Amino acid sequence: MKLDVNVCNNVKSIRTRLGMSQQDLANIAGVTRQAISSVESGQCSPSIAISLRLAKALGCQVEELFWLEENLPEVEAVLTKSVPSGQQMPVSLARVGGQLIAYPLVGNDAFRIEMIPVDGSAVTMVRQSSLASFPKEELPFPVRDRVFAGVGYPKGKAQIQASTNKVQIQLFDDLSKIHNTVVIAGCTPVISFLAKATERWHPQLRVHYHYANSITALRSLCRGHVHIAGMHLYDPQTGEYNVPFVREALIDKGKGAVLITLGVWEEGLLVRPGNPMGIKTVTDLVKLKATIVNREPGSACHMLLKCKLEEEGIPLHIVKGFDQIVHNHQSVALSVASGIADAGVSTASVAATFGLGFISLHQARYDLVILKEYLEESPVKQFFSILGHRLVQSQIEVLGGYDISNIGVVVANI
């Protein structure tokens, strides 16, 4: 065996996935453990005979184990977040609306429960996005003043991030897998469960779930970064869920969308088991000097808490912890369960999962919003097909806190 810096290999990852030690593989392939170590570390390239033995021992093709670095294909994609010029970064990829979208796998975005597999490596090649101030009417997500007030955005100007980065991607996986990917942004933990269920029934399909609050998810849909946006926003002026926000977002886009219901869930205050402070309403948060955690502006939970406090005439600044922000339902529950906070707004299903007390404040309909142009795409159709499976519905019901009697129903056509 000799060194060849252009030869890459996947021996270690396949070996460890099969639960084999280096010695196990060496015994089966008829080579020394030291030879296996040298191959995996890239210190040397195996002969044709040894490559064939390794492939047979690992139950795969030689091409899955070894490849030439310069043979990795390259494609152009749109990057969803800006990165320093010339910096390589791992990305996941999907085709949305006829173009490839690259999602940087950096920080929390690189993890679900397990680390997310990398589809390729990106280097910016055109120009960087920049943060710029735009008048409210020039935002790519047009909304009325009342919507800005509801989610905590300033009424005059707001900072947005442009999404015109073009990047060159060196692919690590088959492009057909990337084309067979559906991308969903939303905040309900049920989406991650649906993603797993869909991939079980459709093994060739990949579902990428990006955690995002309702406003952020809708904005991603409008920018062409995702196929589906999950939302549970309530408009108190019209008494409607989600529809006014979607209509406003698409008014200048020349696009249509449908809203498909996932379910109705209870939103309210999570409190410690047994509710030792005796919290019953939002007014008790002040009377009992309770410490809360809040969700970020743009989230439905933030809007709900703000609305309920304003209905009671309670100034936001006197609620202890109102500015203490966490960014998902699980973090709200963990803050309460660990004693960091006395209460926080989330859902009944999250409360049940963490064994916490729950005070209902509101019922909200959770809808999946999809642009009409994506409805006939195979990955999207496969995802929505599993909503009718009784096994899926039963598992959602077991979580508690969801009324899924209308799951899969088209509730609006915009």
C-alpha positions in Angstrom: 0.0 0.0 0.0 1.2 3.6 -0.7 0.1 7.1 0.1 -2.2 8.8 -2.4 -3.5 12.2 -1.2 -6.2 12.3 -3.8 -7.9 9.1 -2.5 -10.7 9.5 0.1 -12.3 6.7 2.0 -15.4 6.0 4.0 -14.1 2.8 5.7 -14.3 3.9 9.4 -17.8 5.3 9.2 -19.2 2.2 7.6 -17.2 -0.1 10.0 -18.4 1.7 13.1 -22.0 1.8 11.8 -21.8 -2.0 11.6 -20.4 -2.2 15.1 -17.1 -3.7 14.0 -13.7 -3.0 15.5 -10.6 -2.5 13.4 -9.5 -6.0 14.4 -12.9 -7.5 13.5 -12.6 -6.0 10.0 -9.0 -7.1 9.7 -9.8 -10.7 10.5 -12.6 -10.8 8.0 -10.6 -9.1 5.2 -7.5 -11.1 5.9 -5.2 -8.1 6.6 -3.6 -6.7 9.7 -5.2 -4.3 12.1 -2.4 -1.8 11.4 -3.3 -1.9 7.7 -6.9 -1.0 8.6 -5.7 1.9 10.7 -3.5 3.2 8.0 -6.3 3.1 5.4 -8.8 4.8 7.7 -6.4 7.6 8.6 -5.5 8.2 4.9 -1.8 7.3 5.5 -1.9 4.9 2.6 -4.2 3.6 -0.2 -5.0 -0.1 -0.4 -4.3 -2.3 -3.5 -7.2 -3.4 -5.7 -7.3 -6.8 -4.0 -7.5 -5.3 -0.5 -10.1 -2.8 -1.6 -12.2 -5.7 -2.9 -11.8 -7.6 0.3 -12.7 -4.6 2.4 -15.8 -4.0 0.3 -16.9 -7.6 0.6 -16.3 -7.6 4.4 -18.4 -4.4 4.8 -21.1 -5.5 2.5 -20.8 -2.6 0.0 -19.4 -1.6 -3.3 -15.8 -0.4 -3.6 -17.1 3.0 -4.9 -18.8 3.5 -1.6 -15.5 3.0 0.3 -13.1 4.9 -1.9 -13.2 7.8 -4.3 -10.9 10.4 -5.8 -11.3 13.8 -4.2 -11.3 15.6 -7.6 -14.1 13.5 -8.8 -16.6 14.9 -6.3 -19.3 16.7 -8.3 -20.0 20.4 -7.8 -23.3 22.2 -8.0 -24.4 25.8 -7.4 -26.9 26.6 -4.7 -28.4 29.5 -2.8 -27.2 29.8 0.8 -29.8 30.6 3.4 -27.3 32.4 5.8 -24.3 34.5 5.1 -20.8 33.2 5.8 -17.3 34.8 5.6 -16.0 34.9 2.1 -13.9 31.8 1.2 -14.9 29.9 4.3 -15.8 26.3 3.8 -18.8 24.9 5.8 -20.9 21.8 5.9 -24.3 22.1 4.5 -27.5 20.1 3.9 -29.2 20.5 0.5 -32.6 20.4 -1.0 -34.3 21.4 -4.2 -37.0 24.0 -3.6 -38.8 25.7 -6.4 -36.4 24.6 -9.1 -33.2 25.7 -7.4 -30.9 24.1 -4.9 -30.9 25.6 -1.4 -28.0 25.1 1.0 -28.6 25.2 4.8 -25.4 25.8 6.8 -24.9 23.1 9.5 -23.4 25.4 12.1 -24.1 25.6 15.8 -27.6 24.3 16.8 -28.5 24.0 13.2 -26.1 21.1 12.9 -28.1 18.9 15.3 -31.5 17.3 15.8 -31.0 14.8 18.5 -28.2 13.3 16.5 -25.8 15.2 14.4 -27.2 15.9 10.9 -25.3 14.2 8.0 -23.5 16.5 5.7 -24.5 16.7 2.0 -21.6 18.8 0.9 -19.2 21.6 1.6 -19.9 25.2 0.5 -17.7 28.1 -0.3 -19.3 31.5 -1.1 -18.6 32.5 -4.6 -20.7 35.6 -5.6 -21.4 38.1 -2.9 -22.1 38.2 0.8 -25.5 38.9 2.3 -25.5 41.9 4.5 -27.8 43.2 7.2 -29.5 46.3 6.1 -32.3 48.5 7.3 -35.4 48.6 5.2 -38.6 50.6 5.7 -41.4 48.3 6.9 -43.2 48.5 3.6 -40.1 47.2 1.7 -39.7 44.1 3.8 -40.0 40.8 1.8 -42.6 39.8 4.4 -45.3 42.5 4.2 -47.5 42.7 7.3 -49.8 45.3 8.8 -48.8 47.5 11.8 -50.9 45.4 14.0 -49.0 42.2 13.1 -45.7 44.0 13.7 -47.0 45.1 17.1 -48.1 41.6 17.8 -44.8 39.9 17.3 -42.6 42.6 18.7 -41.0 44.1 15.6 -40.5 47.9 15.5 -43.1 49.8 13.5 -40.7 51.9 11.6 -37.7 49.9 10.4 -36.5 46.3 10.7 -33.3 44.5 10.0 -33.5 41.6 7.6 -30.9 39.4 6.1 -30.7 39.2 2.3 -30.8 35.8 0.8 -29.0 36.1 -2.5 -25.8 34.2 -1.5 -24.7 31.9 -4.3 -22.3 29.1 -3.3 -20.5 26.3 -5.0 -21.2 23.0 -3.3 -18.9 20.0 -3.4 -21.3 17.1 -3.1 -20.7 14.2 -0.8 -23.9 12.4 -1.6 -26.1 11.4 -4.6 -27.9 14.4 -6.2 -31.0 12.2 -6.6 -31.3 12.0 -2.8 -31.1 15.8 -2.5 -33.8 16.2 -5.2 -36.0 13.8 -3.2 -36.0 15.9 -0.1 -38.9 17.9 1.4 -38.0 20.8 3.8 -40.3 22.0 6.6 -39.9 24.9 9.0 -42.0 25.0 12.1 -42.0 24.7 15.9 -44.2 21.8 16.9 -42.2 18.7 18.0 -44.8 16.7 16.1 -43.1 17.6 12.8 -40.0 15.7 13.8 -42.1 12.7 14.5 -43.9 13.1 11.2 -40.5 13.3 9.4 -39.5 10.0 10.9 -42.8 8.4 10.0 -42.7 9.6 6.4 -39.1 8.3 5.9 -40.3 4.9 7.3 -43.1 4.6 4.7 -41.1 6.2 1.9 -37.5 5.0 2.4 -36.1 7.0 -0.6 -37.5 10.2 0.8 -35.6 12.6 3.1 -37.4 15.1 5.3 -35.4 18.1 6.6 -37.1 19.7 9.6 -35.8 23.2 10.5 -37.0 24.5 13.9 -38.5 28.0 13.5 -41.2 30.0 15.1 -44.3 30.8 13.0 -43.2 34.1 11.6 -39.7 32.9 10.7 -41.2 29.7 9.1 -43.5 31.8 7.0 -40.7 34.1 6.0 -38.6 31.1 4.9 -41.5 29.9 2.8 -41.8 33.3 1.1 -38.1 33.4 0.4 -38.2 30.0 -1.3 -36.1 28.3 1.4 -38.6 25.6 2.4 -41.5 23.7 0.9 -43.7 23.9 4.0 -44.2 26.3 6.9 -45.8 25.3 10.1 -47.9 28.1 11.9 -50.1 28.6 14.8 -50.8 32.4 14.8 -54.1 33.9 15.9 -55.3 37.3 14.6 -57.6 38.8 17.3 -59.1 41.4 14.9 -60.5 38.8 12.4 -60.7 35.8 14.8 -58.9 33.7 12.2 -55.9 31.5 12.5 -52.9 31.8 10.2 -54.8 32.9 7.1 -54.4 36.7 7.5 -50.7 36.3 8.0 -50.2 34.1 5.0 -52.4 36.4 2.8 -50.3 39.5 3.8 -47.0 37.6 3.3 -48.0 36.6 -0.3 -49.8 39.7 -1.4 -46.9 41.1 -3.4 -45.5 37.7 -4.4 -47.9 36.6 -7.1 -48.1 33.2 -5.5 -50.9 31.0 -4.1 -50.9 28.8 -1.1 -53.0 26.2 0.7 -53.3 25.7 4.4 -53.6 22.1 5.6 -54.5 21.5 9.3 -52.3 19.4 11.5 -54.4 19.8 14.6 -55.7 22.1 17.3 -53.7 22.3 20.5 -54.0 23.9 23.9 -51.7 26.8 24.6 -51.2 28.1 28.1 -48.9 28.4 31.2 -46.6 25.6 32.1 -46.1 25.4 35.9 -44.3 23.1 38.3 -46.0 19.8 39.2 -48.9 20.3 41.5 -48.8 24.1 40.8 -47.3 25.0 44.2 -47.6 28.7 43.7 -51.3 28.4 42.9 -51.0 30.2 39.5 -54.4 30.3 37.7 -54.3 33.3 35.4 -51.7 35.7 33.9 -52.6 38.3 36.6 -51.3 35.8 39.2 -47.8 36.1 37.6 -47.6 39.6 39.0 -49.6 39.0 42.2 -47.5 36.0 43.2 -44.3 37.6 41.9 -43.6 34.6 39.7 -40.6 34.4 37.5 -41.3 33.4 33.9 -39.4 32.5 30.8 -40.7 33.9 27.5 -40.4 32.9 23.8 -38.7 35.1 21.3 -40.6 37.8 19.4 -42.1 36.3 16.2 -43.3 33.2 18.1 -47.0 32.5 18.7 -46.3 31.9 22.4 -44.7 35.4 22.8 -47.7 36.9 21.0 -50.2 35.0 23.2 -48.6 36.1 26.5 -48.3 39.7 25.3 -51.9 39.7 24.2 -53.2 38.2 27.5 -51.2 40.6 29.6 -52.5 43.6 27.6 -56.1 42.4 27.9 -55.6 42.5 31.7 -53.9 45.9 31.6 -50.7 44.6 32.9 -47.5 46.4 31.8 -45.1 44.0 30.3 -42.1 45.3 32.1 -43.5 44.5 35.5 -43.7 40.8 34.7 -40.6 39.2 36.1 -38.7 37.4 33.4 -40.6 38.8 30.4 -37.3 39.6 28.7 -35.8 36.2 29.7 -35.9 34.6 26.2 -35.7 30.9 25.2 -36.2 29.7 21.7 -38.3 26.5 21.7 -41.0 24.7 23.6 -38.6 22.2 25.2 -36.5 25.0 26.7 -39.6 26.5 28.3 -40.4 23.2 29.8 -36.9 22.6 31.0 -36.7 26.0 32.6 -39.9 25.3 34.6 -39.0 21.7 35.5 -35.5 22.8 36.7 -36.8 25.6 38.8 -35.2 28.4 36.8 -38.7 29.8 36.2 -42.1 29.4 37.8 -44.0 29.5 34.6 -43.8 29.9 30.8 -46.1 29.7 27.8 -46.1 26.4 25.8 -48.6 23.7 25.0 -50.5 21.0 26.9 -48.7 18.2 25.1 -45.3 19.6 26.1 -46.5 19.9 29.7 -47.6 16.3 29.7 -44.3 15.1 28.2 -42.3 16.8 31.0 -44.8 16.0 33.8 -45.6 19.6 34.4 -48.8 21.4 35.4 -50.8 23.3 32.8 -53.1 26.3 32.8 -55.0 26.6 29.5 -55.2 30.1 28.0 -56.1 29.5 24.4 -56.7 27.0 21.7 -54.7 27.4 18.5 -55.0 25.6 15.1 -51.6 24.4 13.8 -51.6 24.6 10.0 -49.0 23.5 7.4 -48.7 26.1 4.7 -47.5 25.2 1.2 -47.2 27.1 -2.0 -49.4 25.7 -4.7 -46.5 25.4 -7.1 -45.0 22.6 -4.8 -48.2 20.6 -4.4 -47.5 18.1 -7.2 -43.9 17.5 -6.4 -43.3 13.9 -5.4 -41.5 14.6 -2.0 -44.3 16.9 -0.9 -47.1 14.5 -1.9 -45.3 11.7 -0.1 -45.1 13.7 3.1 -48.7 14.7 3.1 -49.8 11.1 2.3 -48.8 9.9 5.8 -51.2 12.3 7.6 -54.0 9.9 6.7 -52.3 6.9 8.3 -54.2 5.7 11.4 -51.0 4.6 13.1 -49.6 8.1 12.7 -52.8 9.7 14.0 -52.8 7.3 17.0 -49.3 8.2 18.0 -50.1 11.9 17.9 -53.2 11.3 20.0 -51.1 9.5 22.6 -49.0 12.7 23.0 -52.0 14.4 24.4 -53.1 18.0 24.0 -53.9 17.7 20.2 -57.3 17.5 18.6 -56.6 16.0 15.2 -60.1 15.3 14.1 -59.5 17.5 11.0 -55.9 16.5 10.3 -55.1 16.7 6.6 -58.1 19.0 5.8 -57.5 22.0 3.5 -58.8 24.9 5.6 -57.8 27.7 3.3 -56.9 28.3 -0.4 -55.2 31.6 -1.0 
